[in-house]
């Protein structure tokens, strides 16, 4: 029987999300017939892996060190096959600005933006509605949507980011997302936050925080555009296994605008990727089996 180590927890601010993803994945893997060991990843991960001796790792980590190529490098060194993307694709996908540059290069419309540090932000504060967020965090942590530029979400001297942040134009519209599994774009989900103005942390993970409508209530042309763009950026970054791309359907133009790629999409009970897989006939244990069967090192 194949022994699978589920890597979860970790050291990032998305630790709680990862613990939830990992627990759900472990249950599904057991249902799929695997021998499963769950590992809460810390600085001693090298020793834990040598002790567990898994045949393959299911990477359920989120955020820095688990999603940015770091743990992938460790697993490459140990020769343990793992799910999701490798080192270079993970590092690129985790960097929102570099991902957008690649998307722009291959003809995918992106939200206009730039990197700013604290001094640059205050030297030339935005005069139009904007979004500001970390370059390499997920789950919408420290993401601020500012509709009135005169009311900044933080004060001088209280810069909430490590180094530079990504400052983008605010595009009003419908939030859409599309999962790619292998070489197939699955479907497009429309995300309707239940309480908040955008799909923030609580909308993503709190029970009832958002409504997921799939397929999205958009034209076939928009569906096709999102699915094609998701597959193109998945391949351009070199992702493997599974990824999820986020878009805004600009209400001014009715055209989808690319925002970012999630190369380690959430696998919690409220997560979008498992919902999309189920919609096309792939239940959660079957999804886990697909990921494990396609696990590899770089």
Secondary structure, DSSP 8 states (H G I E B T S, - for coil): --EEEEEE--SSTTHHHHHHHHHHHHHHHHHTT-EEEEEE--TTHHHHHHHH--SEEEE---STTTSSSHHHHHHHHHT-EESS--HHHHHHHH-HHHHHHHHHHTT--B--EEEE-HHHHHHT--SS-EEEEESS--TTTT-EEESSTTS-SS-TT---SSS-EEEEE---EEEEEEEEETTEEEEEEEEEESSSSS--HHHHHSTTSEEEEES-SS-HHHHHHHHHHHHHHHHHHT--SEEEEEEEEETTTTEEEEEEEETT---STT-HHHHHHHHTT--HHHHHHHHHHT-B--
